[in-house]
């Protein structure tokens, strides 16, 4: 768990640095940082899709995942509930920042495979690399959205901790093909956040989060049918 603890700590430190730096940054500079985060999210999202979609064994699965997950999220009104909850504690657009940050921190091969390698081989290389990236990302996000971005840290800890504990207890239960499918869907969601930050299109990304569970359910059903 050392790699996950370090990764969580870097998000906390980055959020503190960014929130303190925010006080001395002029409004026009914050606007530039805001725009760059939107562009970065777009690029990272498109890059994930371009990198993993050619490797997908089920290239239509991400479309089905987005459709089913989006419908479920809309029915549950995850985006509306999340924004309402966060608005009680922050007047800024913190909900948008948190949704973007959580996706950037948690969805990706480094954050998924890292805990697996840590549990199986005590190899924290992926997690330390992810921690370095998250330190920079959290600092930049906090200059835009403020100290509240620190709330993404416990989400990352729970996410990676769950993967670590499951792998440690049950072995390598997450196949590479599942990581590929999750990364494709995650890339679309990250790009969706970028569109929202740039005010091009509010895709209500939080409503799309259940899409990440569809590949998991698909592989679980597939595995059960093989017996």
Buried (B, 14 or more C-beta within 10 A) or exposed (E): BEBBBBBBBBBBBBBBBBBEBBEEBEEEEBEEBBBEBBEBBBEBBBEBBEBBBEBBEBEEBBEBBBEBBBBBBBEBBBBBEBBEEBEEEBEEBBBBBBBBBBBBBBBBBBBBBBBBBBBEEEBBEBBBBBBBBBBEBBBBBBBBBBBBBBBBBEBBBEBBBEBBEBBBEEEEEBEEBBBBBBBBBBBBBBBBBBBBBBEEEEBBBBBBBBBBBBBBEBBEEEEEEEE
